[in-house]
Amino acid sequence: MTAALVVAAEETVGEKPARRARAGVFARRPGFLLASLYVAFVVAVAFRPALFTGQDPYATDPAAAMRAPSAAHLFGTDIYGRDLWSRVLHGSPLTIKATLIALVIALIAGLGLGIVSGFFGGLTDSLLMRVIDVLLAIPGLLLALSIVTALGYGTIPVAVAVGVGIVPGFARTTRAEVLRVKTLPYVEAARAGGASWTRVLLRHILPNSWGPVAVLAVLDAGVAIIAIASLSFLGFGAAPPAAEWGTLIADGRNYLVTAWWLSLLPGLFVALLVLSLNHIAKTFQEVTP
């Protein structure tokens, strides 16, 4: 027990300075700060879109149809005269909440499979990893498309389908980290001190396996957003007049020459969010040991 306490004390003493150093590195990266601010803005919009626009996203005005971006309409208007900026912002709750549902499904299922596979090993590991290999052999969007076709149309079925599609990546990453941490000296010290495997798993293995999984969660948030927008673009999302991002992009694809803003500006809004998430994940990967 003494060896385990010494190791735990050394880890606790070194944690605070390491966290301060990492925070300083993040603060000195303007790209990371800008990306974080944009992601925070989109998340805030997803829960309170009315704070950022006073326009009704469903109010039609035929006299103002297909107007170019201006001070009155930042993203212009669509073919029915609806304010496109307002529709993009009010489409955030559907896409962001679907992304969160997909990530929760992927985290719970992926972490569970990865922990069981890496911790118990043997036949259990072999069987679970062969199932994961089969899922990895199927393109994620194709798998999501098959699932949403079986479940039906709508935001929730799309979220479930995308979540299942990204489970294999979480399971693989979690398994690899559990296998790595399980052999480290402080785990052996805890076991030598009399700690049960359950305590070792909850106190040592899981907390120290979380870093790469968290980075993957941020990275896969962008993947989930693209997949959800793609399925909405194909018509599997919420029914009109709901303003999902993929639906907005699809609505303007026939007017790219005469009204380029209908698809381009919502697409840039989504692309900037995905690039910001990728940049944040990349920064975490570089800074976190």
N, C-alpha and C positions, 0 to 999 in steps of 0.2 A: 504493500500500500504506500510505503514511503516513496518509492521510485515514481509511482504514478502521481503522487502529490507534488513532487519536485518538478516533474515534467509539466504538469498543469500550471504550477506557479510560474515557471519560466515562460510558458505560452501567454499567460495573463499579463505579465510584466511587459512583454514585447509587443502586445497587441496595440496599445494606445499610441505609442510613437509611430508604429507602422501605419496606423490609420491616419494620423496627422500628416505623415509624409505623402500618402496617396492622395489625400484631400488637396494638399499643396500642388501636386502634379496636375490634378484635374483643373484647379483654379488657373493654372498657367497655360491652359490650352483653350484659346478663344473659339476654335472650331467645336470643341466639346461643349462649351458653354452655350454657344448659339444653337447647336443641335438640341441640347437639353431644354432650352427655352422654347424652341419650336414644338418639341414633343409635349412639354407642359401646357403650352397654349392649346394644342389640339385636344389633349385630355380634358382641359378645363371646358373647352367648347363642347365636348361630348356630353358633359353633365349639365352645362348651363349655356346652351347656344344663344338664348335670348339676351345674354349679357353683351354679346359682340355684334348684334344686328337688331335693328328695329323693324326690318321688313318681314312681311308674312311670306313664308316660302311657298305657300299654296295659292296666293292671291294672283289671279290672272289679269292681264291688262293688254288686250289685243292691239291697242294703239301703240304700245311700247315694245312690241315683239321684236326680238333679234336686234336689240340695240347694242352697240359696241361698248366695251368697258369705259366708264366715266366716273366722275366724282359721286354721282347719284347712284350708280350701279357699278361697284368695283369690278365685278366679273361679267358685266353686261347682263342681258336678259335672254331668256330662251324663246322658243317659238310661240309660247303662250303669253309672253310678256312677264313671266315670273322672274324675280331677282335671283340671279345665279349664285351670287355670294351667299345670300341667305340660304339657298337650297344646299350649297356645299356644307355650310356650317350645321344646318339641321340634319344633314346626312351623317354627320360625325357620330352621333349617338348609336345609330344602327351598326355602323362598321366597327367602331371602337369597342362597343360592348360585345359584339360578335367575336372580335379578336380576343378579348379578355376571357370569354367563355371557352374559346378554342385553346388558349394557353393553359387555363385551369385544367381542362380535360387532359391535355398533353402532359402537363406536369404531374398530375396525380397518377395517371396510368403509366407514364414513362418512368417516373421515380420508383413507383411500386415494382414494375418489371425489372428495372435496372438494379435495385437494391436486392431483391430476391435472387436474381441471377448471379450478381457479383458476390453476395454474402454467403450464399449456400453452396454455389459451385456445383461440380459434378454433373449428374444427369439432369437436374433441374436447370442448370445453366445451359447445357447443350440443347434441351428441348425449347426453352424460351428464346434462345438466340437463333435457332433455326426458324422459328415463327417470325422473329424480327427481320431476318434475312429475306424472307419471302415478301414481307411488307416493303422493305427497302428496294426490292427489285421492281416494284410498281411505282411509276412516277406519282408524286404526291398529289398533283392536281387531278390526275386520272382517277386515283383512288378516291379523292374527295368527290369527284363528279359521279362516280359509281354509287357512293354512299348517299349523296343528296338525291339522286334519282330514286333510290329505294325509300328514303325517308319522306320525300315530298319537298315542295318549294317553301321558301320562307327564310327569315334571318336565322332562326334557331337551328333548323336542319343544316343550313350552310355552316354555321359555327361548329356544330357537332362533327360534320364531315371533315372540315379543315383540321379540327383538333385531333381526330383519329389519324389523319394523314401525316401529322408531324410527331406522333407518338414514338415511332422507331428511333428518331434522332435523339430524343431525350433518354430513351431506354439504353441505347448504346453508350452515350456519354456518361450517364450515371453508373452503368456497370463498370466502365473503364476506371472511373474515379474511385469507386468502392474497392476494386481490385488493387489499385495503387495504394490507397490509404490503409487498407487492411494489413499491409506488410510493413508499415512504418514503425520505428522503435517505440514511440509513445503508446501505440496500440498494444504492442507486446508487453510494455511496462505495466499498462493498466490490467492486462490479463494476468500478469505475474503477481500483481498486487491483490488479486482476488475478485476483480470486477467481473460481473457476468457479461455474456455476449450481448445481451439486450442493452445493458448500460454502455458497453463499448460502442455499440451501434448508434445509440441515441446521443451519447456524450462526445464521442470522438470521430467516428467515421462519417456520419451524416453532416455535421457542421463543417468538416474539412473537405467534404466532397462537393459542397454547394457552389463554389466559385465558378468553375466551367459551366455548370448547369445554368447558373444565373445569366452568364454571358450568352449562352445558347438561347435562353428565354427571350432576351432582348433582341437577338438576331432573328429568331423565329417569329417575333412579333411582326417584323417587316414582311416575312414570308407569308404569314397568316393574312395580313392586310392585302397583299397582292392576290392571294388565292381567293379571299372573300370578294374582293372587287372584281376578279375575273369571273367568278360564278355569277355575281350580280350582273355583270356585263352580258353574260350568256342568257340571262333571264331566269336564273334560279333563285334570286333574292326576293326581297319584299315586293309585293305587288304595287303598281303605280296607284296613286301619285307619290308614294314614298320616295324620298330623295337619297337613296344609297349612292355612294361614289361611283361604283361600277355602272349603275343605271344611268347616272348623269352623263358619264363618258359615252355610253352606248347611244343615248338620245341625240347626241350631237354629231355622230359619225357620218351622217348623211349631209352635213352642212359644213364640212371642213373648208371648202373653198369660199363660201359666202359668209359663214359665221364661224371662224376658226376657234373663237373663244369658248364655244359651247363644250367642246371636248378637251381642248388644250389646257385651259386654266384649271378645271377640276383634276385633270391628269397630272399637272405640275404640282398641285396641292398634295396629291397622294404620293407622287414620286419624291417630293421633298421630305415628307414624313418618313418614308422607307429609307431614304439616304441618311436621314438624321439618326434613325434607329441603328442602322449599320455602322455609322461613325461612332456612336456611343458604345456599341458592342465591341468594336475594334479597339477603342481606347481602353475599355475595361480589360480586354485581353492583353494589351501591352503593359498596363500598369499593375494589374493583379498578378501576383506570383503564382 
